[in-house]
Structures are given as C-alpha cells and as structure tokens.
C-alpha cells in the first residue's frame, strides 16, 4: 500500500521477529497510521538479532523501534510519533485521526496517553480495563471516530487479548474485533 522506498517519511522496523512477538512490535503503530491515512512511508529494516549500530543509538537511546524520520526531523517513542503524525499536515490537510477541534483533540490525546501507560499489577490493570470498558460503552471507537487513540489502545489491549483480563470484558473483546479485524489499515499487522 503506501510503503514506498522513496517516501519522505521513514519508519524503522525489525526485518524479523520471533513468532511470539509478531503483532506486538511498536513500529506497527506509526505504520498503521500511515496505512489508514494513505501516506507513503519508507521502512528502514534492521536485524533484531544483532546489536544496533551506534548511529541508531543516537536516534533511539534504547535501540528499540520505531524511529520516524521526516526530512531533518527524528522522533522516537511510538506515542510521540503518533502525536506527530496526527498533527502533521498532509497536502494541506490534517490527519483525520486527530481532530483539530479542542474537545475532540483533548479526548483523543487523553486516550492516547492512557493507552501508553504500563501498570504493574493485575488488580490495577483490571480496574483500568473496567474503566476503559465503561468509557467505551456502546461506541465502536474511544473518541467517537476512529483515531490514533484507537491504534495505541488496541495494540496495548492486544497484548492482553488471550487473557481473561480482556476476554472477561465483552465490550473490550468486541472493540478489539472492530479495531483489529475490521479496519483496513490493520490488515497488514495481523501476524506481525
């Protein structure tokens, strides 16, 4: 789709990951955004089994993916990259995954940051998932329309989808089906 070696936007990714990591590597988040909004991007593939080059460690201090380059701009951390892509103008138009009206922007950004939190205790996670389920209610997406918040949240929930933390919450299970299975931009990430 929009993968284009000549594109201005470049996203680092691993060329291969073991089966247990497929679909969980963070480069899928910005790549998915580009797929959803139809923006060409290049991919800089790296060998996950080898030490990262020193130059890459200057871009991403922990040697992880992704790093996004857009001309002279370099950004690491998937949440920061999602925010950048959501706010960037493409052909004079903002990404449709981050509203420009203040209430819509605030709602999506709040959910984006909520998705990126990593709680350490199962009870705490369960409470958060209950809150997420209540907030989702009968809506198909967190902020009304599909947004970068859904990309971030669904990738976090996917890590838990084979646990009773998600399966015991029918609204969250249904949400994952809608976001991960029904979205055209996610098709590429089902096994990665």
Beta strands, then each sheet from edge to edge (+ up, - down):
strand 1: 9-14
strand 2: 42-46
strand 3: 67-70
strand 4: 73-76
strand 5: 89-90
strand 6: 93-94
sheet 1: 2+ 1+ 3- 4+
sheet 2: 5+ 6-
end
